[in-house]
């Protein structure tokens, strides 16, 4: 998208018109020309309403992005064609943010897959525990050494050896 085609001028024009109408309102009040106040008040109200509408649509799009990220859903794309929307600048930026988040998510998944491969290929048994004793990850060598097909919590090891379970649960995270 070419920056020069983005409709930032429309927004600036709207703000400039609101400022000019407000200045006209102040000038009419200062000069005592109260007969012309009604159309100027209507114009100021209309321009303010348009700006508030732009703000609300932008906030709605931002809220949508945050909800999508919270739900791990990156399948959205906002229309950023200046000929189709007056929010092309914001939509273009939101789409760029989405691309950065997509890239970060893919890198994190690649790193996780790499570490899973390293753990699985290790010649020793490895068990990764969360602070509450829940097993986050393990390799097949650890399951073979313990003689269990799978492991979900360190407490389950009490069936095999309470010493092993106590030792694993006593390890403090660093």
C-alpha positions as CSV (number, residue, x, y, z in Angstrom):
1,X,0.0,0.0,0.0
2,X,1.3,3.4,-0.9
3,X,1.3,5.9,2.0
4,X,0.4,8.8,-0.2
5,X,-3.0,7.1,-1.1
6,X,-4.0,6.7,2.5
7,X,-7.0,8.9,3.4
8,X,-5.3,10.8,6.3
9,X,-6.4,14.0,4.6
10,X,-10.0,13.2,5.1
11,X,-9.5,12.9,8.8
12,X,-7.4,16.1,9.0
13,X,-10.1,17.9,7.0
14,X,-12.7,16.8,9.4
15,X,-10.6,18.0,12.4
16,X,-9.9,21.3,10.6
17,X,-13.6,21.9,9.8
18,X,-14.5,21.2,13.5
19,X,-11.8,23.6,14.7
20,X,-13.0,26.3,12.2
21,X,-16.6,25.8,13.1
22,X,-15.8,26.0,16.8
23,X,-13.8,29.2,16.2
24,X,-16.7,30.6,14.2
25,X,-19.0,29.8,17.1
26,X,-16.8,31.7,19.5
27,X,-16.5,34.6,17.1
28,X,-20.3,34.8,16.7
29,X,-20.8,34.7,20.5
30,X,-18.2,37.4,21.0
31,X,-19.7,39.7,18.4
32,X,-23.2,39.1,19.6
33,X,-24.5,37.6,16.3
34,X,-26.8,35.1,18.0
35,X,-29.0,34.6,15.0
36,X,-26.3,32.5,13.2
37,X,-25.6,30.3,16.1
38,X,-28.1,27.6,15.4
39,X,-26.6,26.4,12.0
40,X,-23.1,26.7,13.5
41,X,-24.1,24.6,16.6
42,X,-25.6,22.0,14.2
43,X,-22.4,22.0,12.1
44,X,-20.2,21.6,15.2
45,X,-22.4,18.8,16.6
46,X,-22.4,17.0,13.2
47,X,-18.6,17.2,12.8
48,X,-18.1,16.1,16.4
49,X,-20.5,13.2,15.8
50,X,-18.5,12.1,12.7
51,X,-15.2,12.2,14.7
52,X,-16.7,10.2,17.5
53,X,-17.9,7.7,14.9
54,X,-14.4,7.3,13.5
55,X,-13.1,6.9,17.1
56,X,-15.7,4.2,17.9
57,X,-15.0,2.2,14.8
58,X,-11.2,2.3,15.5
59,X,-11.8,1.2,19.1
60,X,-14.1,-1.6,17.8
61,X,-11.4,-2.8,15.5
62,X,-8.8,-2.7,18.3
63,X,-11.1,-4.6,20.6
64,X,-11.6,-7.2,17.9
65,X,-7.8,-7.6,17.5
66,X,-7.3,-8.0,21.2
67,X,-10.1,-10.6,21.4
68,X,-8.7,-12.5,18.5
69,X,-5.2,-12.5,20.0
70,X,-6.6,-13.6,23.3
71,X,-8.4,-16.5,21.5
72,X,-5.3,-17.3,19.5
73,X,-7.2,-16.6,16.2
74,X,-5.1,-14.9,13.6
75,X,-7.3,-15.5,10.6
76,X,-8.6,-11.9,10.3
77,X,-7.6,-9.2,7.9
78,X,-9.0,-5.7,7.8
79,X,-9.8,-3.9,4.5
80,X,-7.0,-1.4,4.0
81,X,-7.9,-0.1,0.6
82,X,-8.3,3.7,0.8
83,X,-11.0,3.5,-1.9
84,X,-13.2,1.2,0.2
85,X,-12.8,2.5,3.8
86,X,-11.9,5.7,5.5
87,X,-10.0,3.8,8.2
88,X,-7.4,2.5,5.8
89,X,-4.5,3.9,7.8
90,X,-5.6,2.2,11.1
91,X,-6.6,-1.0,9.3
92,X,-3.2,-1.1,7.5
93,X,-1.5,-0.8,10.9
94,X,-3.7,-3.4,12.5
95,X,-2.9,-5.8,9.6
96,X,0.8,-5.1,10.1
97,X,0.5,-5.9,13.8
98,X,-1.3,-9.1,13.0
99,X,1.6,-10.1,10.6
100,X,4.1,-9.4,13.4
101,X,2.1,-11.5,15.9
102,X,1.7,-14.3,13.3
103,X,5.5,-14.3,12.7
104,X,6.2,-14.4,16.5
105,X,3.7,-17.2,16.9
106,X,5.4,-19.2,14.2
107,X,8.8,-18.6,15.7
108,X,7.6,-19.7,19.1
109,X,6.1,-22.9,17.6
110,X,9.4,-23.6,15.8
111,X,11.4,-23.1,19.1
112,X,8.9,-25.4,21.0
113,X,9.2,-28.1,18.3
114,X,13.0,-27.8,18.4
115,X,13.1,-28.2,22.2
116,X,10.7,-31.1,22.0
117,X,13.0,-32.8,19.5
118,X,16.0,-32.1,21.7
119,X,14.3,-33.6,24.7
120,X,13.0,-36.6,22.9
121,X,16.4,-37.4,21.3
122,X,18.3,-37.1,24.7
123,X,19.8,-40.4,25.9
124,X,18.6,-39.6,29.5
125,X,15.1,-39.4,30.9
126,X,13.8,-35.9,31.1
127,X,10.6,-34.7,32.9
128,X,9.5,-31.1,32.9
129,X,7.2,-30.1,35.8
130,X,5.2,-27.0,36.5
131,X,5.3,-25.6,40.0
132,X,2.2,-27.5,41.1
133,X,3.6,-30.8,40.1
134,X,1.8,-31.1,36.7
135,X,3.9,-32.7,34.1
136,X,4.4,-30.3,31.2
137,X,6.7,-32.5,29.1
138,X,8.6,-35.7,29.2
139,X,10.6,-38.0,26.8
140,X,10.2,-41.6,26.0
141,X,13.4,-42.5,27.8
142,X,11.9,-41.2,31.1
143,X,8.7,-43.2,30.7
144,X,10.8,-46.3,29.9
145,X,13.0,-45.8,33.0
146,X,9.9,-45.3,35.2
147,X,7.9,-48.1,33.5
148,X,4.8,-46.0,32.8
149,X,3.2,-45.3,29.4
150,X,2.5,-41.6,30.3
151,X,2.7,-39.2,33.2
152,X,0.3,-36.3,34.0
153,X,1.4,-35.4,37.6
154,X,4.4,-36.1,39.8
155,X,2.0,-37.5,42.5
156,X,1.3,-40.4,40.1
157,X,4.8,-41.6,40.7
158,X,4.0,-42.6,44.3
159,X,2.7,-45.8,42.8
160,X,6.2,-46.6,41.7
161,X,8.3,-44.9,44.4
162,X,7.4,-42.3,46.9
163,X,11.0,-41.2,47.0
164,X,11.0,-40.3,43.3
165,X,7.7,-38.4,43.7
166,X,8.9,-36.5,46.8
167,X,12.2,-35.6,45.2
168,X,10.5,-34.3,42.0
169,X,8.0,-32.3,44.0
170,X,10.7,-30.9,46.3
171,X,12.7,-29.4,43.4
172,X,12.2,-25.6,43.5
173,X,11.9,-23.7,40.2
174,X,14.9,-21.4,39.6
